[in-house]
Amino acid sequence: MSNHLKSNNDSMIALDVTPESARWSYLSFRVIRLSGEQVYLHQTKDEELALVPLEGSGVAQTEAGDFALKRAGVFQEKPAVLYIPPGHEFGVMAEGDFEFAIGSAPAEGKYPLRLFRPDEIRQEVRGGAAARRQVHHTLAHPLPAERLILYEVYVPGGAWSGYPPHCHDGYGGSVHLDETYYFRTDPAEGLALHRNYRRDTDFEEIFAVRDRDLVLVTQGFHSTSAAPGSNLYFLNYLAGELLDEARATPPYDDPDYAWLKDDYTGNLMRLPLM
């Protein structure tokens, strides 16, 4: 299976990743597209699950009640995020066109079913110069979950995200986390590049990603760049060895580039050069 996946625009389940298909241990991920009054049914079994609306509106019907979910679009507003613990069955009924993401990971059931409001999601601007981006802590500590960690990231055209490159695959003492990147571009015909690589082997992947593409981070350091004129959004789901409050543990930065955090304009060539 390639670590660069294209959405299936003819299917209700546009993207579907399991630990078996991704050859990793923890994270499952789907993008669902409904229309009219279509219904999607799901059982969490022994996993916790987080549902993020991406565009449109629908109703999540759960044992704890019904939850209205709507979003004008990923570039327009923050979402409300529905957290569902293990042992639950739920359905999502569309109200017109409705696109949403779900991701899940093994859990014990420590936390109750809950809807996180948009105003509970912390946001910050990180980096600087050509590595300036906005990060939303969509389901990250201190918002409670057992393994799941979610971010939404906004990258202006011509900028980089995840820079300096970082890893969470055991290298440098880092803990292991599975991770997905679901991309949207503005405009829809926009372009971005995503790189996964290791310092200790010849492993390297570079993907040209388009609107609604998915990239899996199975190992290595990684970063993403948006082409000039192509504003970029991506949704990260992560899950792995970190539990509860330990989900706040930062990744490990590539030591060749870690100095950039102290000076994002360092070693900047000034033009004209000569």
C-alpha positions in Angstrom: 0.0 0.0 0.0 1.3 3.5 -0.9 1.6 6.0 1.8 0.0 8.6 -0.5 -3.7 7.9 -1.0 -6.3 9.5 -3.3 -9.9 10.0 -2.3 -12.5 7.8 -3.9 -15.0 10.4 -5.1 -17.6 7.7 -6.1 -17.9 6.1 -2.7 -19.5 7.0 0.6 -16.2 6.0 2.3 -13.8 8.2 0.4 -10.7 7.1 2.4 -10.2 4.1 4.6 -7.1 3.3 6.6 -6.7 0.5 9.1 -3.7 -0.7 11.1 -3.6 -3.7 8.8 -3.6 -1.6 5.6 -1.1 1.0 6.9 1.1 -1.7 8.5 1.1 0.1 11.9 -0.3 -0.6 15.3 -2.8 1.9 16.6 -4.7 4.3 14.3 -7.7 3.9 12.0 -8.9 6.7 9.8 -11.8 7.4 7.4 -13.3 10.2 5.4 -17.0 9.9 4.9 -19.1 11.8 2.3 -22.9 11.7 2.6 -25.6 13.3 0.5 -29.3 13.8 0.7 -30.5 11.8 3.8 -27.8 9.1 3.7 -26.9 7.5 7.0 -23.5 6.1 8.1 -23.5 3.6 10.9 -20.5 2.7 13.1 -19.6 0.7 16.2 -16.6 1.8 18.2 -16.1 -1.7 19.7 -12.8 -1.5 21.8 -11.7 1.9 20.4 -12.2 5.5 21.2 -13.3 7.6 18.2 -13.2 11.3 17.3 -15.5 12.7 14.6 -14.5 16.0 12.9 -17.0 17.7 10.5 -15.3 19.1 7.4 -18.0 20.6 5.3 -21.8 20.6 5.3 -24.2 19.4 8.0 -25.6 16.3 9.6 -26.8 14.8 12.9 -24.9 12.3 14.9 -27.3 9.9 16.7 -25.8 8.3 19.8 -26.9 6.6 23.0 -26.3 9.9 24.8 -28.6 11.9 22.4 -28.4 13.6 19.1 -25.7 16.1 18.2 -26.1 18.6 15.3 -22.8 18.9 13.4 -22.2 21.6 10.8 -19.3 23.4 9.2 -19.2 25.9 6.4 -15.8 24.6 5.4 -12.3 24.0 6.8 -11.1 27.4 5.8 -14.1 29.2 7.2 -14.5 28.0 10.9 -13.4 25.7 13.6 -15.4 22.5 14.1 -17.2 21.0 17.0 -15.6 17.6 17.7 -17.6 14.6 18.8 -15.6 12.2 21.1 -17.1 8.7 21.5 -15.6 6.1 23.8 -15.4 2.3 23.3 -18.6 0.2 23.3 -20.9 2.6 21.5 -22.9 2.4 18.3 -23.8 5.6 16.5 -25.2 6.8 13.2 -24.7 10.0 11.2 -27.5 11.3 9.0 -26.7 13.9 6.4 -28.7 17.1 5.9 -27.7 17.6 2.3 -24.0 17.1 1.5 -21.9 16.3 4.5 -18.2 15.4 4.6 -16.6 14.3 7.9 -13.5 12.5 9.2 -13.4 9.8 11.9 -10.3 8.3 13.5 -10.0 5.7 16.3 -7.5 3.9 18.4 -7.5 1.2 21.1 -8.8 2.5 24.5 -10.2 1.3 27.8 -13.1 3.7 28.1 -11.8 6.2 30.7 -13.6 9.3 29.3 -17.3 9.8 28.5 -19.0 10.7 25.2 -18.6 14.4 24.8 -19.0 17.2 22.2 -16.1 19.6 22.3 -17.2 23.1 21.3 -15.2 25.3 18.9 -14.4 27.7 21.6 -12.7 24.9 23.6 -10.1 24.4 20.8 -6.9 26.3 21.5 -5.2 27.9 18.5 -1.7 29.4 18.1 0.6 30.8 15.4 3.9 28.9 15.3 7.2 29.4 13.6 8.2 32.5 11.6 9.3 33.8 8.2 8.7 31.1 5.6 7.7 28.5 8.3 4.9 30.5 9.9 1.6 28.6 10.2 -1.5 28.4 12.4 -2.2 25.3 14.6 -5.5 24.4 16.1 -5.3 21.9 19.0 -8.5 20.1 17.9 -8.3 17.3 20.3 -4.9 17.7 22.1 -4.0 17.9 25.8 -5.5 19.3 28.0 -8.7 18.2 26.1 -9.1 14.6 27.4 -8.6 11.4 25.4 -6.7 8.2 25.9 -4.6 7.9 22.8 -6.1 10.2 20.1 -4.4 13.5 19.3 -5.9 15.8 16.7 -4.6 19.0 15.1 -5.8 21.2 12.2 -3.0 23.3 10.6 -3.2 26.2 8.2 -0.2 27.1 5.9 -0.1 30.2 3.7 1.0 29.7 0.1 4.8 29.6 -0.2 5.3 28.6 3.5 6.4 25.4 5.3 4.8 23.5 8.2 6.3 21.1 10.6 9.6 22.9 10.3 12.1 22.0 11.6 11.2 18.4 10.5 10.3 16.3 13.5 9.7 12.6 14.2 7.9 10.3 16.6 9.0 6.8 15.5 11.5 5.9 18.3 14.4 7.8 16.8 16.3 10.0 19.2 14.3 8.6 22.1 10.9 9.7 20.7 7.8 7.7 21.3 5.9 6.0 18.5 2.8 7.6 17.1 0.9 6.7 13.9 -0.2 9.8 12.0 -2.4 10.8 9.0 -2.4 14.0 7.0 -5.6 14.8 5.2 -5.2 17.8 2.9 -7.4 20.5 1.5 -6.2 23.3 -0.7 -7.4 26.8 -1.5 -7.9 27.0 -4.4 -9.1 23.4 -5.0 -6.5 23.0 -7.8 -3.7 23.9 -5.4 -0.5 22.0 -4.7 1.7 21.0 -1.8 4.7 18.8 -1.1 5.1 16.4 1.8 8.3 14.7 2.8 8.9 11.6 5.1 12.6 10.6 5.6 15.0 9.0 8.1 18.5 10.1 9.1 19.8 6.6 9.7 18.6 4.8 6.5 18.0 5.7 2.9 14.2 5.9 3.5 12.7 8.9 1.8 9.3 9.7 0.4 8.3 13.0 -1.3 4.7 13.3 -2.4 3.0 16.0 -4.6 -0.3 16.3 -2.8 -3.6 17.7 -4.0 -7.0 18.6 -2.6 -8.4 15.7 -0.5 -5.3 13.6 -0.7 -4.1 11.6 2.4 -0.5 10.9 3.4 0.5 8.3 6.1 3.5 9.0 8.3 4.7 5.5 9.1 8.2 6.5 10.1 10.8 9.2 9.9 11.0 13.0 10.1 8.4 14.9 8.1 7.4 18.3 6.9 5.0 19.9 4.4 5.3 22.9 2.1 2.5 24.8 0.3 3.2 26.1 -3.3 2.9 29.8 -3.8 -0.7 30.7 -4.4 -1.9 27.5 -2.8 -3.1 28.0 0.8 -3.1 24.7 2.7 -5.1 23.0 5.4 -4.4 19.6 6.8 -6.0 17.5 9.5 -3.7 15.3 11.6 -4.9 12.3 13.6 -2.2 10.7 15.8 -2.3 7.7 18.1 0.3 5.5 19.7 2.3 4.9 22.9 1.3 8.2 24.6 -1.6 8.0 27.0 -3.8 10.6 28.7 -1.7 13.7 29.9 1.4 12.3 28.3 -0.2 13.1 24.9 1.3 16.6 25.4 4.8 15.1 24.9 6.5 17.0 22.0 8.1 15.2 19.0 11.8 15.0 18.3 13.3 17.7 16.0 15.9 16.8 13.3 19.1 18.2 14.9 20.3 19.4 11.6 17.5 22.0 11.4 16.5 22.5 15.1 18.4 25.7 15.3 15.8 27.4 13.1 13.5 27.6 16.1 15.8 30.3 17.4 16.1 32.2 14.2 13.7 31.5 11.3 15.5 34.1 9.1 18.9 32.7 9.8 21.2 31.9 6.8 18.7 33.8 4.6 20.1 34.7 1.2 19.5 38.3 0.3 18.7 39.2 -3.3 20.0 40.4 -5.6 23.0 38.2 -4.8 25.5 39.9 -7.1 
